[in-house]
Amino acid sequence: MSRVVALDRLKPGQRAQVVELRSASAARLDRLGALGLMPGSWVVVQQRKPALVLRVGETELSVDDGVAREIMVRPA
């Protein structure tokens, strides 16, 4: 089983399963959940620069580095 890392550690093309969202902001957790980003969901990093862009199912979204550090994933 792979180790758990923050989303900002992944490279473009890497796929991972979300394990935990560590944000203290309830509003941020609600927003990420509404976009399909929650424990158990699978993400693929599309690009890292100039912004981290990821795909969650059919949704593509961009997150800043601070948010990416709060999303813990297990790389596939």
KEBAKOL-146229 format. One record per residue: residue in three letters; x, y, z of N, C-alpha, C, O in turn. Coordinates in pm, 1 decimal. Example, Ala and Ser with C-alpha at 12.3 -4.5 7.8 and 13.67 -1.06 7.14 Angstrom:
% residues 2
<Ala, <1319.0, -569.0, 780.0>, <1230.0, -450.0, 780.0>, <1320.0, -330.0, 780.0>, <1423.6, -331.9, 846.5>>
<Ser, <1285.0, -225.0, 708.0>, <1367.0, -106.0, 714.0>, <1290.0, 3.0, 787.0>, <1340.9, 113.8, 803.9>>
***
This chain:
% residues 76
<Met, <83.9, -117.3, 0.0>, <0.0, 0.0, 0.0>, <88.8, 124.3, 0.0>, <187.4, 129.9, 73.6>>
<Ser, <54.9, 223.0, -81.5>, <133.3, 345.8, -91.7>, <118.7, 431.9, 32.5>, <21.2, 420.4, 106.8>>
<Arg, <214.9, 516.6, 53.3>, <209.1, 608.3, 165.7>, <114.7, 724.2, 136.3>, <82.7, 751.8, 20.7>>
<Val, <71.9, 789.6, 239.0>, <-17.8, 904.3, 225.6>, <66.8, 1030.6, 217.8>, <157.2, 1050.7, 298.9>>
<Val, <36.9, 1115.8, 119.6>, <109.0, 1241.2, 98.7>, <8.0, 1352.3, 70.9>, <-108.8, 1326.6, 41.9>>
<Ala, <55.4, 1475.7, 80.3>, <-29.4, 1589.0, 44.0>, <-40.8, 1596.3, -108.1>, <52.7, 1560.2, -179.7>>
<Leu, <-154.2, 1642.4, -156.3>, <-180.2, 1651.9, -300.2>, <-73.5, 1732.9, -372.7>, <-42.6, 1703.8, -488.3>>
<Asp, <-17.1, 1833.1, -307.6>, <82.6, 1917.5, -374.2>, <213.1, 1843.8, -403.9>, <300.7, 1899.1, -470.4>>
<Arg, <227.8, 1720.6, -356.2>, <348.8, 1640.1, -382.4>, <339.7, 1559.6, -510.8>, <440.2, 1505.3, -556.6>>
<Leu, <220.8, 1550.7, -570.0>, <203.4, 1470.2, -690.8>, <251.7, 1543.1, -815.0>, <256.1, 1666.1, -819.5>>
<Lys, <287.8, 1464.2, -916.0>, <332.7, 1517.2, -1044.4>, <219.7, 1506.6, -1146.3>, <128.1, 1426.2, -1128.9>>
<Pro, <225.3, 1586.8, -1252.2>, <123.4, 1576.1, -1357.2>, <112.2, 1432.7, -1409.0>, <212.4, 1365.6, -1433.6>>
<Gly, <-11.5, 1388.1, -1424.9>, <-37.9, 1252.6, -1472.3>, <-58.2, 1151.9, -1360.3>, <-110.2, 1042.9, -1384.0>>
<Gln, <-17.8, 1186.7, -1238.4>, <-34.7, 1093.4, -1126.6>, <-179.9, 1086.8, -1082.3>, <-250.4, 1187.7, -1079.7>>
<Arg, <-223.2, 966.9, -1047.5>, <-358.5, 940.2, -999.4>, <-348.3, 902.0, -852.5>, <-255.0, 833.0, -811.4>>
<Ala, <-446.0, 947.8, -773.4>, <-442.9, 917.0, -630.4>, <-584.3, 917.3, -573.8>, <-675.7, 978.0, -629.6>>
<Gln, <-599.4, 848.3, -462.0>, <-728.3, 845.4, -392.2>, <-720.0, 938.5, -271.1>, <-624.2, 934.1, -194.0>>
<Val, <-822.3, 1022.3, -256.4>, <-827.7, 1114.7, -143.2>, <-851.3, 1033.8, -15.8>, <-941.2, 949.8, -10.4>>
<Val, <-769.9, 1059.9, 86.6>, <-778.5, 990.5, 214.4>, <-840.3, 1080.8, 321.0>, <-920.3, 1035.8, 403.0>>
<Glu, <-802.2, 1209.1, 318.9>, <-846.2, 1300.4, 424.5>, <-835.7, 1444.1, 376.1>, <-745.8, 1478.4, 299.3>>
<Leu, <-928.5, 1528.1, 421.6>, <-921.9, 1671.9, 398.5>, <-892.7, 1734.9, 534.5>, <-970.7, 1718.6, 628.4>>
<Arg, <-781.4, 1806.3, 545.4>, <-736.7, 1856.5, 675.4>, <-766.1, 2004.4, 697.3>, <-704.8, 2066.0, 784.6>>
<Ser, <-854.8, 2061.5, 623.5>, <-884.4, 2203.7, 639.1>, <-963.7, 2230.1, 766.6>, <-1052.8, 2153.4, 803.1>>
<Ala, <-930.1, 2339.4, 833.1>, <-1005.4, 2381.9, 951.2>, <-1128.7, 2462.7, 911.1>, <-1213.6, 2492.9, 995.1>>
<Ser, <-1138.4, 2497.6, 782.9>, <-1248.9, 2579.2, 734.0>, <-1365.3, 2490.9, 689.7>, <-1353.5, 2415.5, 593.1>>
<Ala, <-1477.0, 2500.6, 760.4>, <-1596.3, 2422.9, 722.9>, <-1645.5, 2464.1, 584.5>, <-1691.4, 2379.9, 507.2>>
<Ala, <-1636.3, 2592.2, 553.3>, <-1680.7, 2640.5, 421.8>, <-1595.5, 2579.1, 310.4>, <-1647.8, 2540.9, 205.7>>
<Arg, <-1464.8, 2569.7, 333.2>, <-1376.7, 2509.5, 231.5>, <-1408.5, 2361.2, 214.4>, <-1413.3, 2311.6, 101.8>>
<Leu, <-1430.3, 2290.3, 324.8>, <-1464.5, 2148.4, 317.7>, <-1595.7, 2128.8, 241.7>, <-1607.2, 2036.6, 160.8>>
<Asp, <-1694.4, 2214.6, 267.0>, <-1822.2, 2205.8, 196.0>, <-1803.3, 2229.3, 47.0>, <-1859.8, 2157.5, -35.5>>
<Arg, <-1723.2, 2330.6, 12.4>, <-1700.0, 2363.8, -129.0>, <-1627.4, 2249.8, -200.2>, <-1666.3, 2210.7, -310.3>>
<Leu, <-1523.1, 2196.7, -138.4>, <-1449.3, 2085.6, -201.0>, <-1539.9, 1964.1, -217.0>, <-1534.9, 1896.4, -319.6>>
<Gly, <-1622.8, 1935.9, -116.5>, <-1715.8, 1823.8, -125.3>, <-1817.4, 1843.4, -236.5>, <-1852.7, 1748.3, -306.2>>
<Ala, <-1864.6, 1966.4, -253.6>, <-1960.8, 1995.9, -361.1>, <-1898.7, 1974.1, -498.6>, <-1969.1, 1946.0, -595.7>>
<Leu, <-1766.3, 1987.2, -506.2>, <-1696.0, 1965.1, -632.7>, <-1656.0, 1819.0, -652.1>, <-1593.3, 1784.1, -752.1>>
<Gly, <-1692.5, 1733.4, -555.9>, <-1663.3, 1590.4, -566.5>, <-1534.5, 1548.6, -500.3>, <-1495.8, 1432.0, -508.0>>
<Leu, <-1467.1, 1641.9, -434.9>, <-1339.3, 1612.0, -369.8>, <-1366.8, 1577.5, -224.5>, <-1389.8, 1665.5, -141.6>>
<Met, <-1364.1, 1445.9, -194.1>, <-1392.4, 1396.7, -59.2>, <-1320.5, 1264.2, -40.2>, <-1280.1, 1201.6, -138.2>>
<Pro, <-1303.7, 1220.3, 83.6>, <-1236.7, 1091.7, 105.5>, <-1301.3, 981.3, 21.8>, <-1423.4, 966.2, 18.0>>
<Gly, <-1214.9, 904.9, -44.7>, <-1260.9, 796.4, -130.7>, <-1263.0, 832.3, -277.7>, <-1261.3, 743.2, -362.6>>
<Ser, <-1266.6, 961.8, -310.3>, <-1270.3, 1001.2, -451.8>, <-1130.2, 990.3, -512.1>, <-1029.7, 999.8, -441.6>>
<Trp, <-1125.7, 970.4, -642.7>, <-999.7, 959.0, -715.7>, <-974.0, 1088.2, -790.9>, <-1065.8, 1147.4, -847.8>>
<Val, <-848.5, 1131.8, -791.0>, <-809.0, 1253.4, -861.1>, <-690.5, 1222.6, -952.6>, <-613.2, 1130.0, -928.0>>
<Val, <-678.5, 1302.0, -1058.1>, <-562.6, 1295.8, -1147.5>, <-509.4, 1437.6, -1159.5>, <-584.6, 1529.5, -1192.1>>
<Val, <-380.2, 1456.4, -1133.3>, <-319.0, 1587.4, -1147.8>, <-297.4, 1612.5, -1297.3>, <-231.9, 1533.7, -1365.6>>
<Gln, <-353.1, 1722.8, -1346.9>, <-340.9, 1758.9, -1488.1>, <-216.4, 1845.4, -1510.8>, <-142.6, 1824.2, -1607.0>>
<Gln, <-193.4, 1942.3, -1422.6>, <-75.4, 2028.9, -1434.0>, <-42.4, 2086.8, -1297.6>, <-125.6, 2087.0, -1206.9>>
<Arg, <82.0, 2136.5, -1284.0>, <126.4, 2196.4, -1157.0>, <151.2, 2345.9, -1170.4>, <135.8, 2419.3, -1072.8>>
<Lys, <188.2, 2391.5, -1285.2>, <221.9, 2532.5, -1307.2>, <140.3, 2585.9, -1423.2>, <121.6, 2513.1, -1520.7>>
<Pro, <91.1, 2707.2, -1418.8>, <107.5, 2805.8, -1313.3>, <18.3, 2778.4, -1192.2>, <37.3, 2839.5, -1087.0>>
<Ala, <-77.8, 2688.4, -1205.0>, <-164.3, 2650.3, -1092.4>, <-180.7, 2499.8, -1094.3>, <-167.1, 2436.5, -1199.0>>
<Leu, <-210.3, 2441.5, -976.7>, <-233.6, 2298.3, -969.7>, <-375.7, 2271.6, -1018.6>, <-473.1, 2316.1, -957.9>>
<Val, <-386.0, 2198.0, -1129.5>, <-515.1, 2164.0, -1188.8>, <-533.0, 2014.5, -1176.6>, <-443.4, 1937.1, -1210.2>>
<Leu, <-650.3, 1973.6, -1127.8>, <-677.0, 1831.2, -1113.8>, <-814.7, 1797.1, -1166.0>, <-902.6, 1882.5, -1177.2>>
<Arg, <-830.6, 1671.3, -1197.2>, <-958.8, 1619.5, -1244.5>, <-1014.0, 1526.9, -1138.1>, <-945.4, 1437.4, -1088.8>>
<Val, <-1141.3, 1550.9, -1103.7>, <-1215.7, 1466.4, -1009.1>, <-1338.3, 1419.8, -1085.3>, <-1432.9, 1496.5, -1103.4>>
<Gly, <-1338.0, 1294.9, -1130.0>, <-1447.7, 1247.8, -1214.8>, <-1449.7, 1327.0, -1343.5>, <-1350.9, 1328.8, -1417.0>>
<Glu, <-1561.4, 1392.8, -1371.7>, <-1573.2, 1475.6, -1492.8>, <-1545.5, 1623.1, -1464.9>, <-1557.8, 1706.6, -1554.5>>
<Thr, <-1508.2, 1655.2, -1341.2>, <-1484.6, 1793.7, -1301.9>, <-1335.7, 1824.7, -1302.8>, <-1255.1, 1747.9, -1250.3>>
<Glu, <-1299.8, 1937.4, -1362.7>, <-1162.1, 1984.1, -1359.9>, <-1158.9, 2109.9, -1274.2>, <-1238.3, 2201.6, -1295.4>>
<Leu, <-1067.4, 2114.8, -1177.4>, <-1060.6, 2232.4, -1092.6>, <-916.7, 2268.7, -1061.5>, <-825.7, 2186.3, -1071.0>>
<Ser, <-899.0, 2393.4, -1024.4>, <-768.2, 2446.3, -988.5>, <-769.0, 2479.4, -840.1>, <-864.6, 2538.0, -789.2>>
<Val, <-662.3, 2441.8, -771.1>, <-649.8, 2473.7, -628.6>, <-513.3, 2536.9, -604.5>, <-416.0, 2504.2, -672.5>>
<Asp, <-506.7, 2627.3, -507.5>, <-376.5, 2687.3, -476.2>, <-296.0, 2590.7, -388.8>, <-348.7, 2492.3, -336.9>>
<Asp, <-169.2, 2621.2, -374.3>, <-80.0, 2530.5, -301.8>, <-123.2, 2508.8, -157.0>, <-109.0, 2398.6, -104.1>>
<Gly, <-175.3, 2612.5, -92.9>, <-219.9, 2599.0, 46.2>, <-332.4, 2498.8, 60.1>, <-333.1, 2418.7, 153.5>>
<Val, <-427.3, 2502.3, -31.7>, <-538.5, 2406.4, -30.0>, <-486.3, 2266.7, -62.9>, <-526.5, 2169.0, 0.3>>
<Ala, <-397.7, 2256.9, -160.5>, <-342.8, 2126.8, -200.2>, <-269.5, 2059.0, -85.0>, <-269.2, 1936.3, -75.2>>
<Arg, <-207.7, 2138.0, 1.7>, <-137.2, 2080.2, 117.2>, <-233.9, 2025.1, 220.8>, <-193.4, 1944.5, 304.7>>
<Glu, <-360.3, 2065.8, 217.7>, <-461.3, 2018.4, 311.7>, <-533.1, 1891.7, 264.0>, <-611.2, 1832.2, 338.2>>
<Ile, <-506.0, 1851.5, 140.1>, <-572.4, 1733.6, 80.9>, <-473.0, 1617.8, 83.6>, <-373.9, 1618.2, 10.5>>
<Met, <-500.1, 1520.0, 167.3>, <-410.8, 1404.3, 180.7>, <-458.1, 1292.6, 89.3>, <-576.2, 1257.8, 88.4>>
<Val, <-365.5, 1236.5, 12.5>, <-398.5, 1135.5, -87.7>, <-307.0, 1014.9, -77.4>, <-198.4, 1022.7, -19.9>>
<Arg, <-351.5, 903.9, -133.3>, <-269.6, 783.3, -145.0>, <-249.3, 759.1, -295.1>, <-342.6, 718.9, -364.6>>
<Pro, <-126.1, 783.7, -345.5>, <-101.3, 763.7, -488.6>, <-130.5, 619.7, -532.3>, <-108.0, 524.5, -457.6>>
<Ala, <-180.6, 606.9, -654.1>, <-214.2, 474.5, -709.5>, <-87.1, 401.4, -746.7>, <-92.7, 288.3, -795.0>>
***
